[in-house]
Structure formats: structure tokens, C-alpha cells
Amino acid sequence: MIRSILYATDLGIYAPVVMQHALGLARSFKADLYVLHVVEPMGLFAESVLQSYLDEQALNELQRQGMTTMLSNIEQRVLDSLRDELPDDAAHSRQPWPAQWGE
């Protein structure tokens, strides 16, 4: 029996369609759906350029702010693509989305 489904995405142009399919499979199996998006760390060249212009504290703050903004944007894209499928309270949840939501 399938209890969990992991959907790994690049958040590309077809991601919303594939995510709908993953949600449909999760519903069919009454499984939890986990969405994963991996982001590469900043390249060595970009980091070395920034280090030559910023002190360590400023660089750390820039990285922290960038990570926060990026994670927020990713979360919003995922939620936007599922907005019609999820109940209102799920849009604010950081918990795994049970497949039975939206039925």
C-alpha cells in the first residue's frame, strides 16, 4: 500500500500540470504528498565576487535574506498551482498535505 508520494520538481513550465497529476495519485491512494524542490548553492565565482565587495556580516545577511525570499517565492508558486485543489486553511499550513483534502 502506498502511504506517501514524493514529487520532486524543477518548478518549470510543466510543473503545475505534473503537480496536479501527483495530487491525483495521492488522492487515489489516500497517501500524503510531499513536494521537493532543490536549489543549488551560490557558485564559487559569484561568492568570490561578493566577498571582494562585502564584509562577512553583510555577506551573511545578504545570503540569509536571499534564502528567505527564495523559499517564500517557491512556496507561493507551489501553493498558487494548487490553490483550486486545497481548502483555504491548507494555504497557510506547512504540514504535509493529506491527499483527502479538497475532496
Buried (B, 14 or more C-beta within 10 A) or exposed (E): EEEEBEBEBEBEEEBBEBBBEBBEBBBEBEBBBBBEBEEEEEEEEEEEEBEEEEEEEEBEEEBEEEEEEEEEEBBEBBBEBBEEBBEEEBEEEEEEBBBEBBE
